[in-house]
Structures are given as C-alpha cells and as structure tokens.
Amino acid sequence: MSNRTAFRFTAIGACLCAASLLAHADQWSDISQRKELRCGTFADVPPFAAPDPKTREMVGHDVDLCNALAKELGLTAKVTPLSVEARVPEVKLGRVDVTIANLAYTKSRGEQIQFSDPYYVAKEMLAVKASDPGMAKADFKGKRLSSTKGSTSELSIKMNGSEPVTFQDTGSAFMAVQQNKSVGMIANTMTITKLVNQSKTEGVALKMIKDPMVLQPIGIGMKKDEPVLLSKVNAALYALEKSGELDKLWAKWLGPNTEYKMVREEKVTPLADLKFELLP
C-alpha cells in the first residue's frame, strides 16, 4: 500500500469517526441551539405537576424545578405533561430532553436511560383502612394493593409478595381502597399523606403504615450516551443546591407550611454514595 493510499484511508477513518461523534452525541448542542429545554412532568400528580384549577397552567414542584433547571442552563423550559408509564419512553424517543417527574432510579430504567445525581430520596408508603389491624408491610404480604400502573409503587407491591391492582392515576388507586377492591394503596410519602388526610373527611378513614415499602433515589431522566447533557444537568443541580433554590422549591410545595409538612433531609448526592435496595 502506498503512503498516499494509507493517508487516504487514515483521513477517511478520521472523518467517519468525527461524523460518528457528531451524529452520536450532541443532544446538548441541539438543546442549546433551540434555547429550549423540553421537560416532561407528570400530567396530574400534585404536588409534583398538575393543571391549576383556575388557569389550567401546569404547576407544582417538578414544574418549578423544570423552570429553575432551564434558567440555570440559560434556556427556557417547555413543560410537557406525561402519563406515569410514558416518563421513560418519551426520553428514549427524544420527544422530551429530560423527565422531571419524581423519577426513581431502578435497574430497568437504568438500562434504558441515564439519570442525574439524585436530588432527594423518596419513600414508597402504604395506606390502609384505619380499622385494619396490620402495622407493618409484612402484614400485607399476599394481599391486593393498588397503585398507578408502571410506577415504582407497583414494583414495591410485587417485591413485598403482594398482589398489584393498577390504575392510570392515584385517585383511582385511592378509590379502589374505598370500594374494597384492594386492601391498601401504595404511593410516595407526599401523596399518601395527602390522601390519608383527605380520607378523614371523605369516605373511609385511612392510616399510613410507618414501615416504608422501599427507598428510592429520585433523579432527572435523560437519553443514554449523552455525556455532555448529563454533565450540564448535574452541574446545574449542584448550583441550584448551593444557591438554596432546591430548598425553596421544597418548602413551597412540600415543606412544613404545606399539607405535607415534610422536611428535606437529603441533598444532591452521587448515586454511588447512597445505600438502597435496587428495584428491578
């Protein structure tokens, strides 16, 4: 092979490599050019994201976090409501750039998309009728428990050896308990706290079992193999943590002066530093 031919092959290889890198990655370049962050949230799961009854605009903790993240990145946020089960597929398909919808890291999700460093650790909690003698999650092994379809709540039911009864929304899962279609329901702490309080004046009173079903690191979901976007999002999260913005959002929607009365104990932390049982 002549030197000229060898050089030609080397040049072609370099071009193909460069083209591959350009084609592969830069979702961040696309986002920065359009100056808009397409952010998927829940369609109707307060206090994370739900239509305001008066304005019909999407409001909630995760909506505010979308806007804060976009601002930190020098962008504007376009919020897209998603069903629970669409949170991962919409990222994979590129219809949204990020998903901020109380999205817990699981083995299955980690194989499909990449996650930011967690910004808090959620708990899946069980609510049953106040008259139920059960006191721990083990007391409900083998029993019918309701949850939203495709959620980590559903996974936690299976891990407990219970029978999942799934619905499209938490309201239906709540009604299943009220109508004796399930013994209890599983959801995140905030949702369960609200529904237990609601049950005291509407329908049959519920109680929350203190034993968490599972612990879940919550992060921002993104398409796999987009290292620049991941780096940008993580840097923005740490900046929002340092500025106190994440604490402000928490206090506004979930804090001691809200119906949830929750204290934000965890800060943005690398996933590898957390100890938890990985959901399938």
N, C-alpha and C positions, 0 to 999 in steps of 0.2 A: 504494500500500500504506500502510495506516495505521500510526502509530507503535506501536499496540498489537499489530498483526499482526506487524510487524517484530520487536518484542521477543519475541513468542511463538516465532517461527522461530529467533531467536538462542538463546533458552533451550533449545529442543528440540535445537538443534545442540550446545550445550554439554553437555547431558545425554548425548546419543549419544556425544560424544567421550569423556566421563568413563567411560561404560559400556564403550566400546571399550577404553580403557586398562586398566580393571579386568579385563575378560574376557581381554585380551591377556596381561597380564603377570603377575599376580604369583604366579609359582610359588614364590618365596621366602616369600610370605605364607602359602601353603598349608603349606609345609615347617615354618615356624616355629610355626604353629598346632598341627600334629600333633606337633611336638617330636621329629621323627624324620627322619633323612636316609637315604633308600633308596639304597643304594650297590651298584652292580653290579661284580663282580670276575670273574676267571677261575673256571671251575668246578674245574679241576685242572691248574694250571700252576705248580708250585713253582719258585722260592721266592716267587712273587707271591701266589698263592692256591691252596690245595688242602686237602682234608679231612685232619685229623690222623689218622694210622692208629689211634691208641688211642681218642681221644674222638669222632672223626668231626666235630668242630667245624672250621670254616674257619679256617685260619691262613696267615700269610705276610706279606710286605712290604706288599702292597696292602690286605690286610685291616686291618693295623695303621694304615695311612695313612687308611683309611676312618674308623676309630675316632678317630684323632687329629684329623682334619678336623672330624668331627661334634662332638667335645668343644670344639674351638676356636670352633665356631659356636653352642655352648650347646645341642647336640642329642645324641641317642643315635643310633647307626648301626644300620641293618638291612641286613645283607650278603646280597646275592642272587647266587649263582653263575650265570655266563653262559657260553655257548659263545663261541669266538673271533668267529664271524661275527655273533653277536647283540649285541655290545657297542654298536654304533651304533644299530640298530633299537630296542632296548629303551629308549634315551634318547629317541629321536624319538617313540615311542609313549607316553612318560610313565610307563612301568612302573617305571623307576628314575629318581631325581633326578640322579644323577651316575654316571659309569662311571670307575672307577679300576682299570685292567687293562692296564698297560703300553701305553696307547693312544697311538699315534703320530699326529702331525698330517700329513694328506695333503690333496691338493686335493679329492678326492671327499668325504672326511669333513668337511672344512671347509665344503663346500656343504650338508651335511646337519645338522650340529650345530656348537655353538661349543665352543672349548677354553679352558681356563685358560692362564695363562702356564706354559711348560714347567718342570718341576722337575728334569729331567735330560735328557741327550741319549744315546739308545741307539744301538747299532750292530747291524746285522744281519750275522751272521758265517756263513761256510761251513765245514762239516766234511766231509772226505772220508776215504777209507781211507788209513792211514798209508803204505801202499805206493804210493799214487798219485803220479806224478811232477809233477803240477800244483802250482804255487806261488803263483799269482795268480788272481783271479776271471776274468780274461780267458781263462785256460786252460780254463775250463769253459763257454765260450760254445757253444750248440747241444747241450749235454748235459742229460740228465734229472736234475733236482734236486728233492728232496722238501721239503715244508713243511706247515704247517697251513693248512687252507682258509680263504680270506677274510682272511688276515693280510698285513701289510706284507712278511713274508718271501716270500710268493707274488709280490707286486708286484716285489720286488727281483730275483727269478728272471727275470721277463719283461723287466725293464729291462736285464738282463745278456745278453739274447738267448739264454737257456737255456730248457729245456722244463720247466714245473712239473708235479710229480706231487703232488697234495694229499691230505691226510688230516684227520680230525677232531681229532687230538691229536699232540703232538710224539713220543710213544712210537711211534706207527705210522710217522711220518716217519723216525725212527731205525731202525726195523726194516726199512724199505724199503732203506736203505743196506746193512744187514747181509745182506739177502736178494737183493742185486744187482738190485733193482727201480729203483734210482736210483744215480747216481754219488756224490752227496753230499746233504747236507741243510742247510737254512738256518733259523736261529732267532736269537734275541737272544744277546748275549755270554754271559750267565749260564747259559742253557740249554745252549748249545754247550759251554761249559767243563765243565759237569757231565757231559754225555753223552760227551765225549772222555775224561774221567777214568774214567767207568763202563766205557767200551769196552776199557780196558786190562786189565780182569779179566773182562769179559763179552763174548763174541763176538769180532768182528774189530776190531782197534785202529783208531781214527780219529785224525786230526790236524786242527787248526784252521788255515785259511788266514788269514794275518795281514792281508791286504787286505780291509777292510770292504766288504760289498756296498753298503750305504747307511748314512747317518747319519739319525737320527730324533728330533726333539724330542718328548718324552713329556709329555702334559698330562692334565688331568681333563676328560672329555667331559660336556657339558650340552645341553639343548634350546636351539635357536636362539631369538633375540629375547627372552632373559630377562636383561636388563642388571643387575638387582639381584642375582640369584643369581650371575652371573659376578663382579660386584664383591665380593660376600661371600666367594666361594671364593678369589679371588685374594688378598684381604686376609688370609684365614686361612692361605694358603700362605706368604705373606711372614712372618707371625707365627711359624709353625712353623719357618721357616728361621732367623729371628732367635734363637729360643729354643734352637736346636740339635736340635730334635726330629727333623727330617728326617735329619740326620746320624746320630742314634742309631738310627733305623729302618734306615737303610742298613747301618750297622755290624752290626746284629743279624742281618740276613738275607743281606747281600751282601758284607760287609766283609772285611778281611784275615784275620780269625779264622774265616771260614766256608770252605766248599769252593770258593767263587767267587773269593775273595781279590781283590776289586775295591775300588778307591779312588774315592770320589765326588768328581769334579773340578768338575762344573757345579753352580751354584746356581740358584734360581728366577730366571728371566730373561724379559723380554718377548720374544715370538716375533719381533718386528720386529728385534731386536738380534742374532739368530742368522743365520749363513750356512750354508745347506744346500741340497741339491738336492731340490726338492719332488716327492714321489711323486705319481703321478696319482690 
